[in-house]
Amino acid sequence: MRPATWIVTLTVGVAIVVYAMGFAFASATVGNPAPPLAVQELNGETFDLATLRGKVVVINFWATWCPPCRAEMPALNAFYQRYHAEGLEMLGLSADRHHDRGDVTKVAQSISYPIAMLEDAKTNGFNAPSTLPMTFVIDREGVIRYRFTPNSTAVTGKALDDAVVPLLQQKPAGGSGN
């Protein structure tokens, strides 16, 4: 292959990959149905977003080495403890590497909501987050309603109250509650 042909082929290939990645990231946007996510939690249970229709779900991408991530965990934990019985599900999805699993497990012992490792995901339509922390709020119908990031809205007790409590007060489309 001539050098000029090779460069054109490479450029087209890169453009196709970037274009495809754009579609993958676009699927995890506010107003769209949440992409699939299935992962084994640290406790051995399976978190499968597809099975949680009828529940409000909060998914928090974080890492042990991320100070803003750790700073918002008490608010997430308190919110989970307060609203879990009302149909709230939550998952902390750690972006740490497997060799840091011990650090992740140590943090998980101090909170109530389930934790999993991003690298353990069997299915992850959310992909790797572009920034940390990143938190998605998914309504009872499986639609992403909010995305919190440090550059937009940080996770606080008030921000969670404002975003999630109204979703918890809405009844599922099936009408029979949780």
C-alpha positions in Angstrom: 0.0 0.0 0.0 1.3 3.4 -0.9 2.0 5.8 2.0 -0.7 8.3 0.9 -3.3 5.4 0.6 -2.3 4.1 4.0 -2.8 7.6 5.6 -6.2 8.0 4.0 -7.2 4.5 5.2 -6.0 5.2 8.7 -7.8 8.5 8.8 -11.1 7.0 7.7 -10.7 4.2 10.2 -10.1 6.6 13.0 -13.1 8.7 12.0 -15.3 5.7 12.0 -14.2 4.7 15.5 -14.7 8.2 16.8 -18.1 8.4 15.2 -19.1 5.1 16.7 -17.8 6.2 20.2 -20.0 9.3 19.9 -23.1 7.2 19.5 -22.1 5.1 22.6 -21.6 8.2 24.7 -24.7 9.8 23.3 -26.8 6.9 24.7 -26.0 8.0 28.3 -27.5 11.4 28.0 -30.3 13.1 29.9 -33.7 12.4 28.2 -32.6 9.2 26.6 -33.3 5.6 27.9 -30.5 4.5 30.1 -28.1 2.1 28.4 -27.6 -1.4 29.7 -25.5 -2.0 32.7 -24.8 -5.4 34.4 -22.0 -5.9 36.9 -21.2 -8.1 39.9 -21.1 -6.1 43.1 -18.4 -6.5 45.7 -20.8 -8.5 47.8 -21.3 -11.1 45.0 -24.8 -9.9 44.1 -25.5 -8.9 40.5 -26.6 -5.3 39.6 -28.6 -5.4 36.4 -30.2 -2.1 35.5 -32.6 -3.8 33.1 -34.3 -5.5 36.1 -34.9 -2.3 38.0 -37.8 -0.8 36.0 -40.3 0.7 38.4 -37.4 1.9 40.7 -35.5 5.1 40.7 -31.8 4.4 40.2 -28.8 6.5 41.0 -25.5 5.3 39.5 -22.4 7.1 40.8 -19.0 6.6 39.0 -16.2 7.3 41.4 -12.7 6.3 42.4 -10.7 6.1 45.7 -8.1 8.5 44.4 -10.7 11.2 43.5 -11.2 13.7 46.4 -14.5 15.1 45.0 -15.8 11.5 44.6 -15.0 10.8 48.3 -16.5 14.1 49.4 -19.9 13.4 47.9 -20.2 9.8 49.3 -21.7 10.8 52.7 -24.5 12.7 50.9 -25.1 9.7 48.6 -25.1 7.3 51.6 -27.5 9.4 53.7 -29.8 9.7 50.7 -29.8 6.0 50.0 -30.5 5.2 53.7 -33.4 7.6 53.7 -35.1 6.6 50.5 -34.1 3.0 49.7 -37.4 1.7 51.2 -39.3 4.1 48.9 -38.0 2.5 45.7 -34.5 4.0 45.4 -31.7 1.8 44.1 -28.1 3.0 44.0 -24.8 1.7 42.8 -21.3 3.1 43.3 -19.3 2.1 40.3 -15.6 2.4 41.0 -13.3 3.3 38.2 -10.3 2.0 40.2 -8.1 -0.7 38.7 -8.3 -4.3 40.0 -5.0 -3.9 42.0 -6.8 -1.2 44.0 -9.7 -3.5 44.9 -8.7 -3.6 48.6 -9.0 0.1 48.8 -12.4 0.0 47.1 -13.5 -2.7 49.5 -12.3 -0.6 52.5 -14.4 2.4 51.4 -17.4 0.1 50.7 -17.4 -1.0 54.3 -18.3 2.6 55.4 -21.4 3.0 53.2 -24.7 1.3 52.8 -25.3 1.2 49.1 -23.8 -1.4 46.8 -20.4 -0.9 45.2 -19.0 -2.6 42.1 -15.8 -2.3 40.0 -16.2 -0.8 36.6 -13.8 -3.4 35.2 -16.1 -6.2 36.4 -19.0 -5.0 34.2 -20.4 -7.7 32.0 -22.3 -5.0 30.1 -21.6 -1.3 30.3 -23.5 0.9 27.8 -22.4 3.9 29.9 -18.7 3.3 29.0 -15.9 4.8 31.1 -16.8 8.2 32.5 -15.2 11.2 30.9 -14.8 12.8 34.3 -15.1 11.8 37.9 -17.3 11.8 39.8 -20.2 11.4 37.5 -23.7 10.5 38.7 -26.8 9.5 36.7 -30.3 9.6 38.0 -32.7 7.2 36.1 -36.5 7.4 36.6 -38.9 4.5 37.1 -39.3 4.2 33.3 -35.6 3.7 32.7 -34.9 7.2 31.3 -31.9 9.3 32.4 -33.3 12.4 34.1 -30.2 14.0 35.6 -26.4 13.8 35.3 -24.3 15.4 38.0 -20.6 16.3 37.4 -18.2 18.6 39.3 -18.4 21.0 36.3 -22.2 21.2 36.3 -24.0 20.3 39.5 -22.2 18.6 42.3 -23.9 15.9 44.3 -25.2 17.3 47.6 -28.1 16.4 49.8 -30.1 19.3 48.4 -29.3 18.5 44.8 -30.4 14.9 45.4 -33.6 16.0 47.1 -34.4 18.4 44.2 -33.7 15.8 41.5 -34.6 12.5 42.9 -37.4 13.0 45.5 -39.9 14.1 42.8 -39.1 11.0 40.8 -39.7 8.8 43.8 -43.1 10.5 44.3 -44.2 9.5 40.8 -45.9 6.2 40.6 -44.6 3.6 38.0 -46.5 3.5 34.7 -47.9 0.1 35.6 -49.7 1.9 38.5 -49.2 -0.7 41.2 -46.3 0.9 43.1 -43.0 -0.8 43.8 
